[in-house]
Structure formats: structure tokens, C-alpha cells
Amino acid sequence: MTGALGYRSLGSSVSEGEANLRDGGEWADHEDCIIGDEAGLRSLKRACEAAISHGQYFGNDLGEWVGVKKLDSAWFRAPVDSTLTRVGSAAIAFVLLAVLGLAAVGLFSIAAWLSSAA
């Protein structure tokens, strides 16, 4: 399979002649490193160059990663989630609170029904 930049896709299997790129955290000797053979590192280099030029790169040729993004230096001084992430989190919290409220009303109704039946 060929990626958006015209180089071979990195599958999960390791085979001779294919590009390989991995997170080295699985091995003590390579911890905190991106590891790969020459073809894998060249794929990463092309993806980084595309991200520098276009702001981001997504493809299936980066091993266990799906893309590379270029961010402004200010983001690293004060990293924040996107507004969409915050809105989504607030919506989930609202739904959970609504469900808990309905469960509380239901339990109160059952308790009232049981006390009036007794």
C-alpha cells in the first residue's frame, strides 16, 4: 500500500524490505526514542517535511502513528485542548448529570410509592 506522499505503508508486521517505524518505549535500550529502519525514518522525514509545509500530515505510513502536526511554539508553553474538546466534555458532563438526576427522581418515586403502600 502506498501513502499520500508515494511511499510504502508501514504495516504492523515487520518484514524484509518494508519500512518499519516504532515507539522505542517497549525496549529499555530505546526508551524515549522513535526507532525505525532507514525506510521508516525516511517516511517520517517526509511526513515531517509535509507537516512543516502544510501544517499537518496524515497517512497510514507512519507505523503506529496516524499523523504529524506542526504547532505554534506558544502551545508548548501553555498546552490546551481545542475548544471543541472542551465543549464535548461539557456536553458529556451535562448528559451524565441529567441521567443521575433522572435516576434520583426514580429512586425517590419508588421510595414514596413503597412508603404509601405500607
Beta strands, then each sheet from edge to edge (+ up, - down):
strand 1: 21-23
strand 2: 34-36
strand 3: 56-62
strand 4: 65-69
sheet 1: 1+ 2-
sheet 2: 3+ 4-
end
